[in-house]
Amino acid sequence: MAQFLGLFPRSYAEAEKWVKAAHKVGTEWSKSLCTGCRLHSHGEAAVSVQSNGVDIVTWMATGRIKINTKGRNDSPTLAKINACLPDGYRVVKKGGAVHLTGPAGNVAVFLSSTIFRVSDAAEEDEAAESPAEAAT
């Protein structure tokens, strides 16, 4: 269901830009994204995408991401969640459980919710290369 791609932010930084563009930083704020979905700011601590009143993806200022299906593990809910996840991450339903996969493979298996942190290997590689580049 690619119809949701581009409708939702994919990171805390991107979501925060949308909130700042509305001049609502540090306050509770909500904006319609598509039918039944809203971008909701929880002050400076987190920003979430809500589907039918449930925070399905919450990006926290700490770098953590919470996925919450509230037990609605149907295709439309999972498609909306996938449209919000960083590149390389996705959720799929296998059996009765939801599997979160990332670039390195399976990250979590859950029924209703999970919290994870994206490990950005590219940033780690850049940090490792920076001292060598500075010496040249």
ChimeraX attribute file (.defattr): number of C-alpha atoms within 10 A of each C-alpha:
attribute: neighborCount
match mode: 1-to-1
recipient: residues
	/A:1	11
	/A:2	9
	/A:3	9
	/A:4	16
	/A:5	14
	/A:6	10
	/A:7	13
	/A:8	23
	/A:9	22
	/A:10	19
	/A:11	23
	/A:12	22
	/A:13	15
	/A:14	14
	/A:15	23
	/A:16	20
	/A:17	14
	/A:18	19
	/A:19	23
	/A:20	12
	/A:21	10
	/A:22	12
	/A:23	11
	/A:24	16
	/A:25	17
	/A:26	14
	/A:27	12
	/A:28	13
	/A:29	17
	/A:30	18
	/A:31	15
	/A:32	12
	/A:33	15
	/A:34	12
	/A:35	8
	/A:36	10
	/A:37	20
	/A:38	21
	/A:39	24
	/A:40	20
	/A:41	25
	/A:42	18
	/A:43	14
	/A:44	14
	/A:45	12
	/A:46	20
	/A:47	30
	/A:48	27
	/A:49	28
	/A:50	23
	/A:51	21
	/A:52	12
	/A:53	10
	/A:54	14
	/A:55	20
	/A:56	24
	/A:57	28
	/A:58	25
	/A:59	29
	/A:60	19
	/A:61	14
	/A:62	10
	/A:63	14
	/A:64	15
	/A:65	23
	/A:66	16
	/A:67	24
	/A:68	23
	/A:69	21
	/A:70	12
	/A:71	12
	/A:72	13
	/A:73	18
	/A:74	12
	/A:75	12
	/A:76	13
	/A:77	15
	/A:78	22
	/A:79	18
	/A:80	23
	/A:81	23
	/A:82	24
	/A:83	22
	/A:84	27
	/A:85	21
	/A:86	15
	/A:87	12
	/A:88	12
	/A:89	18
	/A:90	20
	/A:91	21
	/A:92	17
	/A:93	16
	/A:94	9
	/A:95	7
	/A:96	9
	/A:97	14
	/A:98	22
	/A:99	18
	/A:100	20
	/A:101	16
	/A:102	18
	/A:103	14
	/A:104	9
	/A:105	10
	/A:106	13
	/A:107	17
	/A:108	15
	/A:109	17
	/A:110	16
	/A:111	16
	/A:112	15
	/A:113	16
	/A:114	17
	/A:115	13
	/A:116	13
	/A:117	13
	/A:118	16
	/A:119	12
	/A:120	9
	/A:121	10
	/A:122	9
	/A:123	10
	/A:124	10
	/A:125	10
	/A:126	11
	/A:127	11
	/A:128	11
	/A:129	11
	/A:130	10
	/A:131	10
	/A:132	9
	/A:133	9
	/A:134	7
	/A:135	6
	/A:136	5
